[in-house]
Amino acid sequence: MQLILQAVGIKKQYGARTVLAFEKLQVYEGDKIGVVGLNGAGKSTLMGILSGDIAPDEGTVVRNCNVGYIRQFDETDPTLSGGGNTKRRIAQETAVEDSILFADEPTANLDQDGVDWVRAKLTEAKTVLLISHNRDLLDDICTAVIEIKDSGLIFYTGNYSDYEAASKLKAQQLAQKHAEIVRKKEQLLDAVRTKERKVARQRQKKKAQQKKNPSEARLGGAKRAASMKQQEKEAKVLKARIEKLGEVQGPRRQPKFRMDFSLTDPPKNKTVISGEDISFAYGKKVIFDGAALAVPGGAKIALTGRNGSGKTTLLRMIHARDPQLTIAPKLRMGYLFQGLENLDGDKTVLENCLAVSVQDRASAYSILAGLLFTGDDFEKKASVLSGGERIRLSLAMLIASDCNGLMLDEPTNYLDIRSIEAVRDMIKEYPGTVIVVSHDSRFLRETVTSVLRVDGGKIHI
């Protein structure tokens, strides 16, 4: 295999923060590598450095090939849709001969047909580095995965599922090692406490004897002192063994969120949204023509269909309580959509959530924690949050509010995979009705219980 790219001794900082620091990365012709990591871990920075878009602070990159680059936020043609622009760029870049293709979220803004088209193009490309939150795409394309963690690179062979299995095994082994060290430390600490108790008892006995019979105390003093000294020495050895065991961080457990759903006064209706002969058009463009709809209370529903088929239109009609729809009087559907501006930039994460919450403070904390906000994040101003953090905070606010149902329009856009999994788990645990629009097929498979497909002016179950 021909080595076509090599990066050595790379370091990149933004201010005081080291984003990337690794010794070596090699890419051979035919490699198809997925790049994964949390939002802000440095995925796009790595892609920029390898492609030549970004200069590293230290280290060198040698390329023995042409470069094609599909950027996450690229120049757009005003005459094309977001999906159309993406497809245009992919067609251009995959046409470059003898190249390595860098693809940063290439399925953003694409419907399922568009995702399938991208999958085919990436399959045809000889060498690919791919950043994507679409786990099915990573499974289908990649033969290796690089995880960016704590500014370093961790290499895995296989596709995303192989990486996920290896990562889970590593986490299990770490958990076992942590449990073993905790158990060993407890044993040693028990032994130390036993020694210390013996020394304490001997001291008390010595004091008591000195009071009662000083001459007898003197006779046994040397023997007692030697015993105490031996016990203290053994305790010191045990403490040294405890220190040698060191600290191993335990497994990070995803906190379970809790809420009192009764505070939202949820509807008891068997069907919460329904309609017959629903019609809607934008001018001459017909979106719905005699469509029917029925949404059971508490259902987890995927709303699917091609771009422009009417998915977002239907969500807006529900949100506006369109008179063609029969909606349970108590149903209040919180609406999360791209470009939603419901955050106060001057307030912190916690203040934003508490401002709309009907839950108690502890529940609001647990909802935020369930969506991966940590103690430090609670004090961040909303104005400094990333796109992914804004989506997670907006969702937390809807769940904590008096809404008793959720409509989520592409909630996984801008989220890293761990965040997607946190949102998935939150939706599965949420007691109310949920309607989700997403082109992430695995996310839907793991989340919903039924599917409504919008097609040809109708709504099919």
Secondary structure as UniProt FT lines:
FT   STRAND          3..14
FT   TURN            15..16
FT   STRAND          17..28
FT   TURN            29..30
FT   STRAND          32..36
FT   TURN            39..40
FT   HELIX           43..51
FT   STRAND          58..63
FT   STRAND          66..70
FT   TURN            78..79
FT   HELIX           82..94
FT   TURN            97..98
FT   STRAND          99..104
FT   TURN            106..109
FT   HELIX           112..124
FT   STRAND          127..131
FT   HELIX           135..141
FT   STRAND          144..149
FT   TURN            150..151
FT   STRAND          152..157
FT   HELIX           160..212
FT   HELIX           214..245
FT   HELIX           261..264
FT   STRAND          271..282
FT   TURN            283..284
FT   STRAND          285..296
FT   TURN            297..298
FT   STRAND          300..304
FT   TURN            307..308
FT   HELIX           311..319
FT   TURN            320..321
FT   TURN            323..324
FT   STRAND          326..327
FT   TURN            329..330
FT   STRAND          333..336
FT   TURN            338..339
FT   TURN            345..346
FT   HELIX           349..356
FT   HELIX           361..370
FT   TURN            371..372
FT   HELIX           375..378
FT   HELIX           382..384
FT   HELIX           387..400
FT   STRAND          405..409
FT   TURN            411..414
FT   HELIX           417..429
FT   STRAND          433..437
FT   HELIX           441..447
FT   STRAND          450..455
FT   TURN            456..457
FT   STRAND          458..460
//
